[in-house]
Amino acid sequence: MIKAENLTKVFNRNLVAVDHITFSVREGEVFGFLGPNGAGKTTTINMLITVLKPTEGAASVLGFDVVKQANEVRKVIGVVPQEYTADEDLTGYENIMLCADLYGIPRDVAKQRALELLELVELSDFKDKRVETYSGGMRRRLELACGLINRPKVLFLDEPTLGLDVQTRAATWEYIRRLKNEYGMTLFMTTHYLEEADVLCDRIAIIDHGKIVVTGSPSELKDSLGGDIITITVKENADVTSVIQSVENVKEVRKENGAYRVKAANGEVTAPIIIEALRKKGYTVTRLSLTEPTLNEVYLEYTGRAFRNTEESRMEFMAQRFQLWRARRR
Protein backbone atom coordinates (compact mmCIF):
# COMPACT_ATOMS: atom_id res chain seq x y z
CA MET A 1 0.00 0.00 0.00
CA ILE A 2 2.88 2.34 0.79
CA LYS A 3 6.45 2.05 -0.42
CA ALA A 4 9.39 4.32 0.30
CA GLU A 5 12.93 3.90 -0.94
CA ASN A 6 15.80 6.09 0.24
CA LEU A 7 13.25 8.78 1.10
CA THR A 8 15.09 11.91 2.19
CA LYS A 9 14.18 15.47 3.15
CA VAL A 10 16.77 18.19 3.65
CA PHE A 11 15.78 21.72 4.63
CA ASN A 12 17.94 24.71 3.76
CA ARG A 13 20.58 22.38 2.27
CA ASN A 14 21.97 21.30 5.67
CA LEU A 15 19.13 20.34 8.01
CA VAL A 16 18.50 16.63 7.38
CA ALA A 17 15.04 15.83 8.77
CA VAL A 18 14.62 12.43 7.07
CA ASP A 19 17.70 10.49 6.06
CA HIS A 20 17.41 7.85 3.30
CA ILE A 21 14.69 5.70 4.85
CA THR A 22 13.26 2.60 3.18
CA PHE A 23 10.10 0.79 4.30
CA SER A 24 6.80 -0.63 3.07
CA VAL A 25 3.28 -0.86 4.52
CA ARG A 26 1.09 -3.88 3.87
CA GLU A 27 -2.61 -3.80 3.07
CA GLY A 28 -4.88 -3.82 6.12
CA GLU A 29 -2.21 -3.27 8.76
CA VAL A 30 -1.57 -0.53 11.29
CA PHE A 31 2.00 0.58 10.66
CA GLY A 32 3.60 2.82 13.24
CA PHE A 33 6.48 5.26 13.20
CA LEU A 34 7.79 5.39 16.77
CA GLY A 35 10.26 8.05 17.79
CA PRO A 36 10.79 11.14 19.94
CA ASN A 37 9.99 14.71 18.97
CA GLY A 38 12.22 15.82 16.11
CA ALA A 39 12.92 12.28 14.85
CA GLY A 40 11.42 12.96 11.40
CA LYS A 41 7.99 11.38 11.82
CA THR A 42 5.81 14.31 10.71
CA THR A 43 8.17 15.21 7.87
CA THR A 44 7.83 11.65 6.57
CA ILE A 45 4.04 11.82 6.68
CA ASN A 46 4.08 15.19 4.92
CA MET A 47 6.07 13.71 2.05
CA LEU A 48 3.76 10.70 1.78
CA ILE A 49 0.63 12.89 1.69
CA THR A 50 2.23 15.17 -0.95
CA VAL A 51 2.57 18.26 1.26
CA LEU A 52 6.37 18.19 0.98
CA LYS A 53 8.48 17.08 -1.96
CA PRO A 54 11.31 14.67 -1.14
CA THR A 55 14.86 15.92 -1.60
CA GLU A 56 15.96 12.43 -2.66
CA GLY A 57 14.45 9.00 -3.04
CA ALA A 58 10.94 7.98 -4.01
CA ALA A 59 7.64 6.96 -2.43
CA SER A 60 4.29 5.69 -3.62
CA VAL A 61 0.82 5.15 -2.17
CA LEU A 62 -1.31 2.45 -3.82
CA GLY A 63 1.17 2.55 -6.69
CA PHE A 64 0.85 6.32 -7.25
CA ASP A 65 4.08 8.29 -7.09
CA VAL A 66 3.80 10.99 -4.41
CA VAL A 67 5.52 13.56 -6.65
CA LYS A 68 4.47 12.69 -10.18
CA GLN A 69 0.92 11.58 -9.32
CA ALA A 70 0.16 13.75 -6.32
CA ASN A 71 -3.50 14.31 -7.23
CA GLU A 72 -4.15 10.58 -7.49
CA VAL A 73 -2.54 10.05 -4.09
CA ARG A 74 -4.75 12.70 -2.48
CA LYS A 75 -7.89 11.04 -3.80
CA VAL A 76 -7.23 7.72 -2.06
CA ILE A 77 -5.90 8.88 1.31
CA GLY A 78 -7.29 10.45 4.45
CA VAL A 79 -5.27 12.57 6.86
CA VAL A 80 -5.69 13.34 10.55
CA PRO A 81 -2.99 15.93 11.28
CA GLN A 82 -1.30 16.56 14.60
CA GLU A 83 -2.78 20.06 14.85
CA TYR A 84 -6.49 20.82 15.12
CA THR A 85 -7.71 22.10 11.74
CA ALA A 86 -11.49 22.29 12.16
CA ASP A 87 -13.10 25.72 11.78
CA GLU A 88 -14.25 26.77 15.25
CA ASP A 89 -16.99 29.02 13.87
CA LEU A 90 -18.68 26.07 12.15
CA THR A 91 -20.54 23.15 13.67
CA GLY A 92 -19.14 19.63 13.63
CA TYR A 93 -21.52 18.68 10.82
CA GLU A 94 -20.60 21.76 8.79
CA ASN A 95 -16.89 20.99 9.13
CA ILE A 96 -17.37 17.48 7.76
CA MET A 97 -19.49 18.81 4.89
CA LEU A 98 -16.79 21.37 4.11
CA CYS A 99 -14.23 18.57 3.81
CA ALA A 100 -16.65 16.68 1.55
CA ASP A 101 -16.95 19.74 -0.70
CA LEU A 102 -13.15 19.97 -0.96
CA TYR A 103 -13.12 16.35 -2.17
CA GLY A 104 -15.90 17.07 -4.65
CA ILE A 105 -18.27 14.57 -3.07
CA PRO A 106 -21.90 15.05 -4.19
CA ARG A 107 -24.02 16.74 -1.51
CA ASP A 108 -26.57 13.96 -1.08
CA VAL A 109 -23.79 11.39 -0.65
CA ALA A 110 -21.83 13.67 1.68
CA LYS A 111 -24.83 14.25 3.97
CA GLN A 112 -25.32 10.54 4.52
CA ARG A 113 -21.63 9.92 5.10
CA ALA A 114 -21.37 12.85 7.52
CA LEU A 115 -24.16 11.49 9.68
CA GLU A 116 -22.62 8.01 9.66
CA LEU A 117 -19.23 9.38 10.65
CA LEU A 118 -20.67 11.52 13.43
CA GLU A 119 -22.26 8.38 14.82
CA LEU A 120 -18.99 6.44 14.47
CA VAL A 121 -17.07 8.98 16.57
CA GLU A 122 -19.98 9.50 18.97
CA LEU A 123 -20.64 13.14 18.09
CA SER A 124 -24.20 12.83 16.76
CA ASP A 125 -25.61 14.68 19.78
CA PHE A 126 -23.19 17.55 19.18
CA LYS A 127 -23.32 17.80 15.39
CA ASP A 128 -25.04 21.19 15.46
CA LYS A 129 -22.80 22.65 18.15
CA ARG A 130 -20.03 25.03 17.12
CA VAL A 131 -16.58 23.50 17.36
CA GLU A 132 -15.42 26.26 19.69
CA THR A 133 -17.56 24.56 22.37
CA TYR A 134 -15.93 21.14 21.85
CA SER A 135 -13.46 19.61 24.29
CA GLY A 136 -10.02 18.47 23.10
CA GLY A 137 -11.20 14.89 22.82
CA MET A 138 -14.27 15.89 20.81
CA ARG A 139 -12.13 17.92 18.45
CA ARG A 140 -9.79 14.98 17.89
CA ARG A 141 -12.76 12.74 17.10
CA LEU A 142 -14.08 15.34 14.68
CA GLU A 143 -10.68 15.45 12.95
CA LEU A 144 -10.90 11.69 12.55
CA ALA A 145 -14.37 11.96 11.00
CA CYS A 146 -13.17 14.64 8.57
CA GLY A 147 -10.26 12.42 7.55
CA LEU A 148 -12.67 9.60 6.68
CA ILE A 149 -15.23 11.54 4.61
CA ASN A 150 -13.74 10.41 1.28
CA ARG A 151 -13.64 6.76 2.42
CA PRO A 152 -9.87 6.53 2.05
CA LYS A 153 -8.02 3.31 1.43
CA VAL A 154 -5.10 4.56 3.50
CA LEU A 155 -5.48 6.78 6.57
CA PHE A 156 -2.55 8.79 7.92
CA LEU A 157 -2.63 9.63 11.62
CA ASP A 158 0.00 12.04 12.92
CA GLU A 159 0.26 11.70 16.72
CA PRO A 160 -3.48 10.90 16.96
CA THR A 161 -3.67 11.07 20.77
CA LEU A 162 -1.19 13.86 21.48
CA GLY A 163 -2.31 15.89 24.48
CA LEU A 164 -5.38 13.77 25.24
CA ASP A 165 -6.26 12.44 28.67
CA VAL A 166 -6.05 8.71 29.37
CA GLN A 167 -9.77 8.04 28.92
CA THR A 168 -10.01 9.91 25.61
CA ARG A 169 -6.82 8.27 24.39
CA ALA A 170 -8.29 4.83 25.07
CA ALA A 171 -11.46 5.77 23.17
CA THR A 172 -9.36 6.93 20.20
CA TRP A 173 -7.52 3.61 20.24
CA GLU A 174 -10.88 1.85 19.97
CA TYR A 175 -11.84 3.91 16.89
CA ILE A 176 -8.52 3.01 15.26
CA ARG A 177 -9.09 -0.69 15.95
CA ARG A 178 -12.55 -0.48 14.41
CA LEU A 179 -11.22 1.11 11.24
CA LYS A 180 -8.77 -1.76 10.85
CA ASN A 181 -10.98 -4.67 11.94
CA GLU A 182 -14.40 -3.62 10.61
CA TYR A 183 -13.42 -1.63 7.53
CA GLY A 184 -10.14 -3.31 6.57
CA MET A 185 -8.45 0.07 6.34
CA THR A 186 -4.68 0.49 6.13
CA LEU A 187 -3.37 2.96 8.70
CA PHE A 188 -0.03 4.73 8.94
CA MET A 189 0.44 6.44 12.27
CA THR A 190 3.19 8.30 14.08
CA THR A 191 3.53 8.32 17.84
CA HIS A 192 5.99 8.89 20.64
CA TYR A 193 3.89 6.91 23.10
CA LEU A 194 5.45 3.49 23.64
CA GLU A 195 2.24 1.92 24.95
CA GLU A 196 0.26 3.23 21.99
CA ALA A 197 2.65 1.69 19.49
CA ASP A 198 2.68 -1.60 21.42
CA VAL A 199 -1.11 -1.85 21.66
CA LEU A 200 -2.18 -0.64 18.21
CA CYS A 201 0.51 -1.38 15.65
CA ASP A 202 0.95 -4.60 13.68
CA ARG A 203 4.45 -3.44 12.78
CA ILE A 204 6.65 -0.61 14.00
CA ALA A 205 9.56 1.28 12.50
CA ILE A 206 11.66 2.95 15.18
CA ILE A 207 13.00 6.22 13.80
CA ASP A 208 15.79 8.23 15.41
CA HIS A 209 17.49 11.35 14.04
CA GLY A 210 15.78 10.84 10.69
CA LYS A 211 16.93 7.23 10.27
CA ILE A 212 15.00 3.98 10.67
CA VAL A 213 17.00 1.84 13.08
CA VAL A 214 14.79 -1.28 13.16
CA THR A 215 11.43 -2.52 11.89
CA GLY A 216 9.20 -5.35 13.08
CA SER A 217 6.11 -6.30 15.06
CA PRO A 218 6.12 -5.29 18.75
CA SER A 219 6.59 -8.93 19.77
CA GLU A 220 9.39 -9.48 17.25
CA LEU A 221 11.22 -6.38 18.44
CA LYS A 222 10.94 -7.38 22.09
CA ASP A 223 11.93 -10.98 21.34
CA SER A 224 15.00 -9.72 19.50
CA LEU A 225 16.47 -8.66 22.84
CA GLY A 226 16.86 -12.33 23.67
CA GLY A 227 15.89 -12.32 27.34
CA ASP A 228 14.71 -10.49 30.44
CA ILE A 229 16.29 -7.25 31.64
CA ILE A 230 17.82 -7.09 35.13
CA THR A 231 18.95 -3.70 36.44
CA ILE A 232 21.40 -3.82 39.36
CA THR A 233 23.04 -1.16 41.53
CA VAL A 234 25.82 -1.95 44.00
CA LYS A 235 26.96 0.03 47.03
CA GLU A 236 30.66 -0.08 46.25
CA ASN A 237 32.33 2.24 43.76
CA ALA A 238 33.78 -0.54 41.64
CA ASP A 239 33.24 -2.15 38.24
CA VAL A 240 31.53 -5.52 38.78
CA THR A 241 30.83 -6.21 35.10
CA SER A 242 33.10 -9.28 35.00
CA VAL A 243 31.45 -10.77 38.09
CA ILE A 244 27.98 -10.45 36.61
CA GLN A 245 29.14 -11.66 33.21
CA SER A 246 30.48 -14.86 34.75
CA VAL A 247 27.00 -15.95 35.88
CA GLU A 248 25.32 -18.62 33.78
CA ASN A 249 22.46 -17.40 31.53
CA VAL A 250 23.79 -13.81 31.52
CA LYS A 251 24.04 -12.76 27.89
CA GLU A 252 25.13 -9.15 28.14
CA VAL A 253 26.13 -6.59 30.78
CA ARG A 254 26.15 -2.86 30.17
CA LYS A 255 27.01 -0.21 32.75
CA GLU A 256 24.91 2.95 32.49
CA ASN A 257 24.67 5.87 34.91
CA GLY A 258 26.06 3.87 37.83
CA ALA A 259 23.75 0.88 37.28
CA TYR A 260 24.23 -2.38 35.42
CA ARG A 261 21.78 -3.38 32.71
CA VAL A 262 21.89 -7.14 32.40
CA LYS A 263 20.29 -9.16 29.63
CA ALA A 264 19.63 -12.70 30.83
CA ALA A 265 17.60 -15.78 30.06
CA ASN A 266 15.07 -16.76 32.75
CA GLY A 267 15.56 -13.59 34.78
CA GLU A 268 13.66 -14.80 37.86
CA VAL A 269 16.16 -17.61 38.34
CA THR A 270 19.25 -15.70 37.25
CA ALA A 271 18.75 -12.57 39.42
CA PRO A 272 19.28 -14.37 42.79
CA ILE A 273 22.36 -16.11 41.40
CA ILE A 274 23.83 -12.73 40.41
CA ILE A 275 23.17 -11.36 43.91
CA GLU A 276 24.92 -14.35 45.47
CA ALA A 277 27.89 -14.08 43.10
CA LEU A 278 28.33 -10.41 44.02
CA ARG A 279 27.96 -11.15 47.74
CA LYS A 280 30.72 -13.75 47.59
CA LYS A 281 33.01 -11.13 46.04
CA GLY A 282 32.22 -8.69 48.86
CA TYR A 283 29.77 -6.45 47.00
CA THR A 284 26.40 -5.28 48.32
CA VAL A 285 23.40 -5.00 45.99
CA THR A 286 21.39 -1.90 46.91
CA ARG A 287 18.81 -2.10 44.17
CA LEU A 288 17.57 -4.70 41.71
CA SER A 289 14.70 -4.69 39.24
CA LEU A 290 13.55 -7.33 36.80
CA THR A 291 11.48 -6.55 33.72
CA GLU A 292 10.39 -8.41 30.66
CA PRO A 293 11.51 -6.74 27.40
CA THR A 294 9.60 -3.55 26.57
CA LEU A 295 9.69 -1.18 23.62
CA ASN A 296 11.72 1.18 25.76
CA GLU A 297 14.29 -1.60 26.17
CA VAL A 298 14.15 -2.17 22.40
CA TYR A 299 14.80 1.52 21.80
CA LEU A 300 17.69 1.44 24.26
CA GLU A 301 19.14 -1.64 22.56
CA TYR A 302 19.12 -0.16 19.08
CA THR A 303 19.89 3.51 19.81
CA GLY A 304 22.03 3.28 22.93
CA ARG A 305 19.74 5.36 25.16
CA ALA A 306 16.37 5.06 26.85
CA PHE A 307 13.41 6.49 24.99
CA ARG A 308 12.40 8.75 27.87
CA ASN A 309 15.84 10.40 27.79
CA THR A 310 15.40 11.40 24.14
CA GLU A 311 12.40 13.64 24.82
CA GLU A 312 13.36 17.27 24.34
CA SER A 313 12.23 20.09 26.57
CA ARG A 314 9.41 22.23 25.21
CA MET A 315 11.77 25.12 24.52
CA GLU A 316 14.21 22.87 22.63
CA PHE A 317 11.40 21.37 20.59
CA MET A 318 9.91 24.77 19.75
CA ALA A 319 13.36 26.03 18.75
CA GLN A 320 13.72 23.11 16.36
CA ARG A 321 10.23 23.71 14.94
CA PHE A 322 11.17 27.36 14.39
CA GLN A 323 14.38 26.31 12.64
CA LEU A 324 12.37 24.02 10.35
CA TRP A 325 9.89 26.81 9.65
CA ARG A 326 12.69 29.21 8.71
CA ALA A 327 14.30 26.59 6.49
CA ARG A 328 11.03 25.96 4.66
CA ARG A 329 10.50 29.67 4.09
CA ARG A 330 13.83 30.13 2.33
N, C-alpha and C positions, 0 to 999 in steps of 0.2 A: 504493500500500500504506500509506503514511503521508503525512498532510497536516498542516501546521501553518500557521496564519495569525495574525500579530501575537501569537504566543505570548510571554507575559510572566510572570515570577515576581519578586515583590518581598517581601523578608523584613523584618519589623518596620517596615513602611511607608516605609523609606528606603534599604534595601540592595537595589539592583536587580541580581539575579543573571543574569536573562535578559531582554533588552530588545527586545520587539516583533519577533521573528524569524519569517520566513515561508520555508517550503521544502516540498518534496515528495520522496518516495522511490518509485522505480519498482519494479515486480515483478521479482524475480530479480537485483537488483543489490546490491553492497556499497557502502553510502553511509557516508561518514566525516565525523565532526566533528573537525576538526583545530584545536587551540588549546592554549595553555599552561595550567598549573594556575590555577584561579580564573576561567577564561574563561566558564564557564556550561555546560560539556559535561554533567557529571553531573546538574545540576539539570534540564537539558532531558530527559535520559533518564528521570529520575524522574517528570516530568510525563507523558511518553508511556506509561510503564508503570503509571500511575495511583497512584503512591506519593505524589506531590504534586499539589495542585490548582493550576491556573494562576491567577494574579491577574487577567490579562486575556487576551483572544484565545481561540482554539479549536484543537483538534487531534483527529485521528481516526486509527485504525489499522484497516485493512480496512473502512473505512466506519463503524466504531463510535466514537462520541464518547468521549473519554477520561474525561470527567466524568459524563455522563449514562448511559453504557453501560459503566461500568468493569468489571463482571463479564464481559461479552462480550469486552472487550479482553484480559483476563487469560487467557481460555480459548485464545486463538489466538497468544499470544506466548510466547517463552522469554526468560529473562534470565540473563546471566552477569555478576554485579556485580563491581565493582573489588575489594571486600574478599572474603576467604575466608569462606564461610558454612557449609561442611560441618561436621558434628558430629565432633569428633576422637575421641570415645569409640566411634563406630560404624565399621564397615568401609566400604570404598568401595561395595560392593554394597548394604549397608543404607542408606547415604545416598541412593542413587538410588531405592531402594524407598520411602523416606520421602517423597521428592519426588513419587513416583507416587501415594502415598496422599493427599497434599495436593491433587492434581489429581483425585482420585476415579477413578483408572484401575483397572479390575479387576485382581486379583492375578495371574491367569494371563497376562494381556496384559503387565502390568508386568514380570514375571519375564523374559519373552522379550526385551522391549525393553531391560531393564537389561543383560542379557548381550550384546546386540548393541552397545549403546553402550560398554560396557567394552572390547569388541574394537575399536571405532572409535577410541577414544582410547588404545589400547594399555595397558590396565590389567587385562586379564583375569587375568594371573598374580598380581595384587595385590588382587583383588576381596575376599578374605577377610582382608586385613590392615587393622588399625585406621588411621584417617586420621592419627593422631598420628605414625605412622611414615613418612608420605609426605613426599617432598621438595616444594619449592615448585612445581616444574614438574608433578609428579604431582597436586598439589592443584588447580592451574589446569585440568588436563585433566579432573579429576573434576567441577569446577564446570561445565565445558562439557557433560559428559555429563548432569548434573542439569538443565541448562537445555534439554536436548533431549528429555527423557523424555515430554513431552506432544505430541511431533512438531509443533512450532510452525510457523506459516507465516511468522512474522517473529521473528528472533532479535536481541536487543539485547546488545551486548558493550561493557561499560564498561572502557576501558583493559585489553584482554584480555591484554597481555603485560607489564604494569607489574611491574617488579622481577625479571623473568626473565632468565636468562643468554642469550647469543646463540644457542646451540644449541637451547635449549628454545623460545625465541621463534620460530625458524625452523620448528620442528615445529608450533607453534600456528598459524603462518601456513598451513601445509599443511592442517591440519584445516579452517580457515576456507575455503580454496579448494575443498576437497572438498564442504563443505556447499553452496556456491554451484553448483559445476559438476555434481556427481553428484545432488544432491537438489533443485536449483532453488530453494533457500531465499533469502529476502530478509534481508539483514543490515544492521543499523544499528550502527555502532561509533564509539566515541570514542577518540582517541589524541592524545598529544603527541609521538609519534615520527614525524618527517618521512618516513623511509624506509618505515615501516609503511604510512602513508597512500598513499605513491607506489606501493608494490608491490601492495597489496591492493584499494584502493578503485576502483570504477568512476567514482564522482563524489565530490567533496569539498566541504564547506562550511567555509571558514575562519572561525572565531569568535573574537572578541577583545572583552574587556570586555562580554560578554553580547550582542554584536551580530554578525550575519553580515555579513562585509565582501565576500565573493565566493564564488561557487559554480561548479563546473565539473569536468570530468575532469582528472586530473593533467596530461595532455598539453595540454589546452586552457588551463589556468592558466599553464603554463610558456610556451606559445606566445604568450600575451597580453602577455608582456614585450617581444616584438618584436625579440629579438636576443640576442647573447652578452653576458656581463658581464665587463668589464675593470676590475680594481682597481689603481690607480696611486698610489704615494707618491713625492714629490719631496724632494730634500735641502733646497732653499731654503724659507724661511718666507715664501711668497708665494702669492697666489691665481692659479692657472693655468687656471681654468675656461674662460676665453675662448679660450685657446690650444687646449685639447683640443676645445672645441666647434666650432672652425673646421675640424677635420679631416673629410674626406668620410666618410660612412657612420656618423658618430657621431650618435646620436639624442638622447641625454640625458646630462648630467653632473651629478653630485650630490656635494658635498663632505661627508664624514662622518668625524669623529674623526681629522682630519689626512690622510685618504686620499680619493681621488677614485673614485667608483663610476660607471663609464661604460657605458652601454648602446649597443651598436654592432652593425651588421650585419657578418657575416663577420669575427669577432673576430681570427682568426689573421692575416688580411691587414691589418686596421686597427691592431692593437697596435703593430707596428713603425713605422707611419706616425706614430702619436702620439708615440712615443719620439723620432723624428727631428724632429718639429715642436717638441717641447720643447727638444731639444738646440740647435736653431737659435736659440731665444730665450734660450739661456744657462742652462737648467734641467737638473738631473741627476736622472734617475729612479733611485731606490734600491730600489724594489720594484715588481714587476708580476705580476699573476696573471690568468689567463683561465679562465673557467668557462662552461659551457653553463648555461642557466637551470635552477634547482632550486626546490623548494618553499620553501626558505628565502628565495630571492630573490623569489619570489612574495609571501611573507608581508611581506618588507621593502617591496616595491612598494606593497602595499595598506594597510599599517599604519604605515609610516614607520620601522620598526625591525626588526632581525634577530630571528628567532624565538628564537635562543639567549639573547638579552638580555632576553627577557620571562620567563624561568624565575625564579620566586621562590626565595629561600632556604627551607630547611626550616622555620625558625622563622617566617618571614613567612607561609608556606602554612598552618602549623598555627594561627597566630593568626587567619587568615581563616576556617579551618574552625571554630574555636571561636566566632568571631563569628556564623557561620551557625547553629551549634548553638544559641547563646543566642537568636538571632532566632526560630528555629523553636519554641523552648520557650515563648516569650511568647504 
